[in-house]
Each structure stands twice: as C-alpha cells, then as structure tokens.
Amino acid sequence: MAAMLRCMLFSSENHLWRSTFTCGSIVFACRRVIMEQLEKEFADFFGECKQQGFTSKEMRAICQPLLHRRNNRCYVLLGVLLAMMAAFYLLYNWSEEFSWFVSAIGRLVLLQLLPYWNWTPLYSSRCLIERAVDKNGAQSATSTTKALGRYETEAENCVLCETLERIPATSNTTFSFLESVYLERGLPVIVTDSHRPRSLNMFLDEMYSAPLDFLESNPCDVSTNLMLIKLFNLELALQKIKSTTTSAKWFLHLRNCERRAVKASRRFVTRPYYYPLHLEPFYSSWVLMSQNYASEQLREIYLQGLVFVKQLYGYFDIRLRPKQPCQGPCPVVNIRLSAGECLIFSTDLWIFNYGTEELESKTASIATLLEIDWQL
C-alpha cells in the first residue's frame, strides 16, 4: 500500500512539475508532502531494523548505496567549484578585460568599506608591521628614511662597487647563479650567449608583424632625429627607417609603457633562456636603434628595477655611473656590448647611458631593454 502511495505521489509530482510556471506554489507543497512522507518511512524502516537487532555496521552496509550517492554529489559539487576557480584564475591572468573588471569591482567594494574600516593607511604604507620603538620613543635603526631621489642610493651600498674594475662575463648560466653571485651584490654582469643576433630588416619585419596594439600605441619616451616629436608616429617612423639608405644617419629610441603595447612587444622583445618563471614579467620595454650615427655625449635614459640590455645587432657603447653618494669611491664603467650579449644590472646603484662614440663601419645597431620589478 505504501509503495502504491509513493508511486501515486511521484506521478502526481511529475504532473505538477510540467505546469511549474502556473502552479509553483502547488509544486512546492507537493514536494514538502513527499519529503515528509519519505522521512516518516525512513524513520519506520530504521525503527523496524533496530527492533530486529541489526547492528550499526550492518545498517551502514544496507545504506551504503545511499551514502555512496550522497558522497558522489559532494564530489561533483567540489569538482564544479574547483573548475569554476580554475576558470576564474585563467580568465584573470589571460584576459585583460576580465582582470580590469575584477579590479574595478574590488575597488568599488573597498570604497563601500571606507565608512566601516579606513584601509587607506595600509594602502599607502610601505610596511604592514609596526617597527620597534626604544625607551626614548625613537624608532630603531631600521626606521624608514626619506624617499631616495632619481640619482641617489643608500650610502651603505657604496662598499659593493668600490673595488669593481670591470664587468664580469659568463655563459651557459642560470638566473639563480646570476642573482646569488652578482645581482645581490649590486654587480652588473654580461651573459655572452644570451640570444640569437638579428639583422635590421629581420627586426623591422618582426615589429611589423606584432599586433596592432604596438604599432598604434603612443610610446611614453621617444628620442629620434627622424621627425619632430610633436609629429611622431611609430608606424611612420618605421617606414622611414625601412626606406633609408645604408649611408643615412639616424637614431631612434622609444619606451613601451602602455600595457597593451608591452604585451604586443613580447612578439619581438623576447625573454632570454635564463629568464626564470618566478620572475615578474617585464612591465616596460625599450627599443634602441641607430645607423651610421655617432655622438660624443652618450644619452642617458631613466630606468627602474632590474634591467636586461640585449644587443641584437651591431654594438652600443654603454656607460654605467654609480649614484650619489657613491660617485667618489665607485668607478664609472664603460663597455661595448656586442651582438648576442646581454648586460644585466640593478638601477638601485647604477645610472645607464648608451650611444655610439666612434663608428667602425656604416652598420646598424639594435638593442632592446627590459625593466622588471625585481623583489628579492
């Protein structure tokens, strides 16, 4: 009789579900009746089993199919949740529009929290842990100092470069070796087998094949003798370079700092083989090009962070000057970077100048620079 009643209730439930849009309240009431009936039958079933002397182990064996189905549902829900988290992570890292949308939502949420929690001191502070204070109320020796200027470094760094005579060179290396032996000590280093050299025409073709986000971008730092700066257009400048003769004298350097342009420039500004996966991607990229062009005074460009200078073709004369107050004890280092070599240094200690002081032949020179936010 109970089985017949269940069949009638389930058939009536299916009939009600077919008219959900018009009889929603009836369906809800019917489902509640069914659940109450099922709970009553389960209670009667367990009570009868208990009267017949079934042990807990035997009851678990009898109910194993139900428990297995419940566990499967938990696993399915967990799998769906993990898949959603993985999709969110991939979208955030690979879709610029989605990451900007999430960032905008996060900022709106933080603004709504301001009346209840003032998080602005945490946003602008450099350290989230309070520093120790001595008995006189003064901060310890590790207290924060004033912000350093463009040409300044900590005076304690001068001991790192005062005995430097020449920039060391290495090959077949790893970033961990470069970091521990040279970069942590503030020493520049040259990797002689960094990359494959590329000619001017090959490099121009790679620039033209990059996404339009690069050719249509507005570089944030430009210097050239190809045209007036107020008339500068990247695609037009490249066309002028491509149409010039080998005897023409020109130079161009530019910096990509727009996010789309930097991402597009990765088509031709590639990472060297020793660039580790854990290191931050470069946040800006430079292109330095010249042909048959020499000047007595090297050009200074402002760089920040860990810098990779990759010489792709020809050569550039590079000068590294120590920052204040290390200009007395530390030497000025001059090098000539050849094709296939890469100079790596930290701007915590050095100022970068480049150019061509003397022409040995009417050949082109090409180099790319990567700026990385380097955190030890």
Disulfide bonds with the S-S distance in Angstrom:
Cys158-Cys326 2.03
Cys161-Cys330 1.86
Cys220-Cys257 2.09
